[in-house]
Amino acid sequence: MAHPNQRAVVHPTAQDEVAAAGSELIGGPSGRRAGSASGWWNPLRVIALVLIGMFALGMAQKAPCYQEGWFFGATTQYSHACYSDIPHLYGSRGFADGIVPYYERIPDALSDGMEYLEYPVLTGLFMQVASWLTPSGGAQYEAQIYWMVNAGLLLICALLIALCVSRIHRNRPWDGLLVAVAPALALNATINWDLLAGALTCAALLMWSRSRPVLAGVLIGLATAAKLYPVLLLGPLLLLCWRAGRWRAFGAATAAAVGSWLAVNLPVMLPAFEGWSKFYTFSQERSVDVGSVWLIIAQRGDTGLESVNDYAIVVMVLGCVGIAALALAAPRRPRLAQLAFLVVALFILTNKVYSPQYVLWLIPLAVLARPRWRDFLIWQACEVLYFLGIWMYLLYRHGEEHQGLSIGGYQFAIALHLLGTLYLCVLVVRDTLRPEYDIVRRDGSDDPGGGVLDGAPDAFGLRRRREAPVSAPSAYVAWGSKPAAAPAPHPTTFRPEHPWPADSSDDVSRET
């Protein structure tokens, strides 16, 4: 039986001009006689196969380091842009020597002063399980196999991310293809363990979209036990549930998140508090590092920015106040994915460090917030250039004769990455203030990933006017578009699947 809010499946080639142009390589846009998506070649299988192919290309890109770059010399892993934390931490964090994370101190000779593992508990468990699956052998052999084992486990996480994104918006399964083809995902997937938290976060969003707040909260708590940023999702949930009056759902999700986080952390926190707290103390004490706007300020001003934590917190708080005002004052309640993307992007932009793999946090949220191929690929191009820039900068610092990218060039790469992320943020903010620009709402949807929020009337807001709930799939809302009355266009001619209202501006028409 069809879901009561089920709408016709959106084909990106009929709605997005970039997707339509790219589809010419495989036969052109989807037309009237396109096959059903329920056969073997359904969107989920296609997306999974594409992601596996892209992931394999990302692993092949690490081949120069796999052979020798991680083990001989300091510059090959930078000159070939194939660095990964995974093989290095296998030895330097005691996994090769059987040291139990958090409970046992790591000898200084191995870790260069890092007494305990500086990762959250669930990530530490992931690393430990991978070490148990690594067979014994020489040091280089074990480090290589350890990376391969982790790559296999991280591939499963990447598949979960793409498939969850495909399922969150029921009528937009092809949006997961954006995750699958993202070049920044392929390049950064096996640098660190960030995909674990990303998979749990996307699973939480999927459960919330299915109106299962308790299970969503459990997954948010587990994701926070793997990486800190998923806890930020509770902020958008608070604001949206406040505006919609859905306090019971928010309370259930929050309580479940706290409970699952404690269930994972208490067994380590109580008997080994010093080792457990290393992640938090290290994050607090860490100085300004690569990729952040603070590094540009520090280098340009020739200062150490000793109070950078205070500066970052102030900017983060001010940004959160702005997001709260947007959530409560927008003409229509924003979608959950939009606010989730904005708050995580704000955290990245204000953080004192931006490791290249942090882009993995944003990729699924960006797809859910604004599934537009043009804007997504512009942002991805900025991230790929930053990916190359950081390794060329480290080559300049650690290589001979200052080969690579100078300080000024690296600052330009940082600025490019920051501007690319800000560009996407501006578009998402515009979509919330002008919902007619939001491609997800073009067919009259409210928030297909909102679960209990989808179609709910406003109970509170900074505007007096309240919108009526979207009670049926046929109820096209005033801020969206009118239902398409004309037959589907000929597959060789691109037109929007649902045209904009007659009073739409020329700029909007050009965008669609």
C-alpha angles and dihedrals in degrees: 000000000000120000111259092239095042115135131186113290111264114232109207092212089062094048108030122058095206092051089047092052093046092049090068086083090065102035106295136274122335111271139190093283097048114138123257118273090226096077128091092281093060121151095263094055093044092049092047092051093047092049092049089052093049091045090052090052089052090052091048089053087062092055097104090056094042090059100044115323094092092049111031124050127350103250109054092076088055100040090050093039091230103123120145132180092211102080092038095052092047088074103024095052095048102252091123089054097046096250111163110235117246094359098065127048116240113235113249090233089066104035104032092235101325098127097188139018108283097211132094118267100259092049088049089054090050090052091047094050090051090052091052088054092051113096122225122263139111119336094256093045092051093048090051093049091044089057091047092050091049091047090055092050092045090051088060089051091049091051090051090052094051094044093047090051088051091053102042094076102044096204096042105061093146092066087083087069088073089060092047096052097040105128092204090059092053092048098045103032097098100035093089141342100274094119090072093064090041092056092050091047093051091046088053091052090049092053091047090051088055091054094251102130096166094056089042089054092049090054093047089054092049091047090052088051087058099042132358101234099074090071086070089073089074088069096061090042090054093050096045095044089048091053092045096040092238096140096145092059092047092048092050093049093047094047091048091049093052092046096051092044091053092045090058099038105039095069088060100030097057102047098030107028096153093054093041093052094050092093092056097042092046091051090050096046097041113115128224107300144174125325102014131117086236090064090057090050092047094049095043093046095038090230135129094224093220091180095051092123090060092046092049093048092050093050091045092051092048090049092050089051088054092050090049091052090049092050094049100037104038113116089245126023107268121243117261093241091055094055092040091055093047096050094047091045089050090052091051095046094050097039120111092232134037113191111193093245091063087085086075088071091060104039098081092038091050091051092050093044098047116003095189115136096210096053094039093053092047089055092045091052089056091050093048091052089050090049090057092041097057094052092046089050092051088048088054091051099043103025131084125271091008095281114173133037119343124226092264092050092049091050088055089052090051091049090050092053092046093048092048091054092044089050090058091045092053091052092049091049089050090051090055093048094041105032091183087076092056107103092200091058095045093102093050097269120148106203112330089184094046100089107192088011095060109110094352117146119242115264095179137015145144088248121071095218114089125201123228116243121263096244102172138025090245094056101102108197126229095245095051132057135287119258114269110261099179124078119263114287123254108274093241093058120068117220130150112272090228115026121226121252116280092252094056114128123252088248091059091048091053091050094054 
